Amino acid sequence: MPDFSDFLEDNDFWASLRKKLKKNNQKIWDTVWSTGGEAAYTLGSKRVAKQLGISWEDVPFRGKEYYISHGRTLCEQLTDTDLGQIRDLLEKNWGLGEKAFAGDAEASQLASPARLKLIYRNEIHESNEYAGLHQALDAEVETHSWMTMGDERMCSICEELEQENQNVPIEKPFSNGEMIAKGHVVGCRCRTLYNDTSPYQNSIRGRKVAPFEF
């Protein structure tokens, strides 16, 4: 049996596997977009336009641009993660046979319905938030602010990020490096507000904003 390190140097195998995984992840993104992503993007555009007191139809709709550019980035990220997991599974089960590998693969995130659910939830929320960002940028808004939901599910990380990020110049990211209010890779419910110039205690804590339901 060939050594595992020799197998890792089989560039044709890994290139072919990357191509197949990327194609599969593109299908996942296409499904997310067609079953909720595009609708979430439209809602995000309308939500921020209403907040700014403008007509969302007067600002270019960037949905197709987001679908292409973000989809390309997402597919690369998912594919890199998948390749890393497959490499780890192959190394762990090297010499143990196909059944051992298949069993571990089935139990991993690679074939988990929970993984697909997390991807869907995260991408629906991000589509909504990035639509608002593009709407605000095209409307030449000057600042953006972080807002949590302020309920019992709010975590200390997002609460701190909200306090740190009020009236930040819109061309600059928040203190965690994100352009939108996103405190966690998945499951964040925070929102981005634009051109909010009122005092923090009065404008943020007292504001009632319905969370975006997945």
Summary of the structure (lengths in Angstrom):
residues: 214
radius of gyration: 20.9
end to end distance: 48.7
largest distance: 69.3
contacts: 597
relative contact order: 0.13
helix: 63%
strand: 5%
